[in-house]
Amino acid sequence: MSGFVGVVVSDPSLQGHFTQVELRSLKAKYVTLKRESGHVTTNNLPGLMKKLKGLNEVVSEEEIAAFLSEVCPDSDQEIEFEQFLQEYLNLQERVSSKAGASGSKNSWSFLKSSTTTLIHHSPNQAEKSSYVAHINAYLGNDPFLKKYLPIDPAGNDLFDLVRDGVVLCKLINVAVPGTIDERAINKKRILNPWERNENHTLCLNSAKAIGCTVVNLGAQDLVEGRTHLVLGLISQIIKVNPEIPNIQLLADLNLKRTPQLVEIFDDSKDIDEVLSLSPEKLLLQWMNYHLKKAGYKKIVTNFSSDIKDAEAYAYLIKSLAPEHSSILAFDTKDPAVRAKVVLDQAEKLGCKRYLSPKDITEGSPNLNLAFVAQIFQHRNGLSTDSRQVALTQTSSRDEVILSREERAFRMWINSLGIATYVNNVFEDVRNGWVLLEVLDKVCPGYVNWKLATKPPIKMPFRKLENCNQVINIAKDLKFSMVNLAGNDIVQGNKKLIVALLWQLMRFNILQLLNKLRFHSQGSQGKEITDADILSWANNKVKVSGRNSRIESFKDKNLSSGIFFLELLSAVEPRVVNWKVVSKGVNDDEKKLNATYIISVARKLGCSVFLLPEDIIDVNQKMILTLTASIMYWSLQKPQQPETSEQSESSYAASDAASDIASEDSASIIAPSEGEEVNSLPDRASNMPTDDTSTSEAPADDTSTSEAPA
């Protein structure tokens, strides 16, 4: 087996309504029902459909049965998989009609979340052109990609180019330099299927690690070049969360990079609240600050409807660059003419023209956000008062570690697919709502939503009620809650918040490992502990013929990176290219090894959120999560070829989960709404199961080779 091709549906229009993640999940459920019942008919299908995401709260099993009886009067008639998909879509349409008639919020929200990304297949040509221009500008001189660039924005070359995964990995490194160790990217002129899959798995896990949301997006979707999904991912990478240094368009939009931003707020604004603002909100605040100085009477609240007439842009240019301001921009009553003048003025500031006057007048939010961010980059109009710089100059070692851990927990939370996007953990959890969302993902059924208050929350005691419920649930889960109360969360006690989040992440990891082991062994024995993970790692390395051993997750020998490289090589021998590994003696060599370890783990399918510094400094918490993630991936790895009788069901089960690593494999995966907690994903990348079924490992220097004995 050289690689998987996903679940293929004979009707292209039907397949186009589902991502590979959804198809594989549905295929696994269908095959399981067929295996248990012998046949799939209208008699047993309603019970399955009732459990599908979103339907369980919208329609009853009896209603589904009545619906199916209309289209399949013969209750004994066998329903094939493609017919099952079609009836699922038809039922969604029925629910949509019902929602429209009754105003059911739950029904509509389900349909919106499940189908909007599937229905709108026509890409916005202006957005595509801007992304292509961005890729051409930033990657045009890349040694590997320059023979493929520039891309023609008018054609579909972009979607052909992303199929190998290299350009997306490179784009992530433009957004956040050093995120992906390029030694881990498979770079050849022609890649085989599993090499492509590895690149996309590396891309998706790395995208999650810089703050992108990739729920319901799998490696196979990128291999197939699905236009709306590819553009959505590129859009996120380009405007990714700028809490991490060196981001592209929104790089300087935070107080760490541009402390002078404090001057756009009055003295009554709490500095912690300012630090927690998203880059978009900071950009709006900055824009309104200058508009007010220029005499503009309105408040801009979005990058769409509020700027369609281009008046705000005319006043912004007047405030920031009066030498380029034109009276025509104020005299004309034609928004299109004004938009063209504004773009001409911005070009004189050095802003590249990624959008057209039509994009402004039509209110394209992504393009207008990028346009304002470009203006900010070239001329922000802020002072250079050195007194402001002291805001972020000094940080103790404890604060640096807290900052790194905050980043890891933030990326983990955002990867779970909760409704709220977290920009700053220490601020965003203070009302308790985000923590309740996380708990509901990790432990469905524990949160009593009737007692919870959804933001915005004006009354302080409501925030305390939310946080107290978090504390009570944590106690039910046997967390250590000494000296931690609901008010500590409300007050934003950073160390106590980190302590709570660490226990929650650790609980989730151990829960997944336990369920996977129980599922594979069919037993309910002793639960996995930290000591078991340590023992597993040492034994795995020993069995592979290596002599490395660690005494604990605080073992200083871990800082060289050699143990983790040997562990990764033990679980998948060909994944580590020992030619590029250093001895890890000095700081530079340790940094190279640590960066390589993280990329190789993500390439396998592990969702890890630590930084190289966490390995070098031997951060016990992050070291445990990395080891557990590798263990989780290894336990999912097929150990032997399947028999022909098992092939259909096991393929569907494993294939249904092979892209779920993009949703959240190896490290932290929360069950989807309406699914059982023990619905476990399979491995992320389709690795070979035995030596006889694989093609040879890549031969180029950027790929892998066997570890020396």
ABEGO torsion letter per residue (X at the ends): XAEBAEBBBABAAAAAABBAAAAAAAAAAAAAAAAAAGBBBAAAAAAAAAABBGAAAABBAAAAAAAAAAABABAABBBBAAAAAAAAAAAAAAAAAAAAAAGBAAAAAAAAAAAAAAABABBBAAAAAAAAAAAAAAAAABAAAAAAOBBBAABAAAAAAAAAGAAAAAAAAAABBGABBAAABBBBABBBAAAAAAAAAAAAAAAAAAGBBABGBBAAAAAAGBAAAAAAAAAAAAABBAABBGBBAAAABBAAABAAAAAABBAABBAAAAAABBAAAAAAAAAAAAAAAAGBABBBABABAAAAAGAAAAAAAAAABAAABBAAAAABABAAAAAAAAAAAAAAAGBBBABBAAAAAAGBAAAAAAAAAAAAAABAGBBABAAAAAAAABBBAAAAAAAAAAAAAAAAAAAAGBABBBABAAAAAAAGAAAAAAAAAABBGABBAAABBBOBBABAAAAAAAAAAAAAAAAAAGBBABGBBAAAAAAGBAAAAAAAAAAAAAAAAAAAAAAAAAAAAGBBBBBBBAAAAAAAAAAAAAAAGBABBBABAABAAAAAGAAAAAAAAAABAAABBAAABBAGABAAAAAAAAAAAAAAAAAAGBBBABBAAAAAAGBAAAAAAAAAAAAAAAAABBABBBBAAAAAAAAAAAAAAAAAAAAGBGABBBBBBGBBAABBBBBABBBBABAAABBBBBABAABBBBBBX
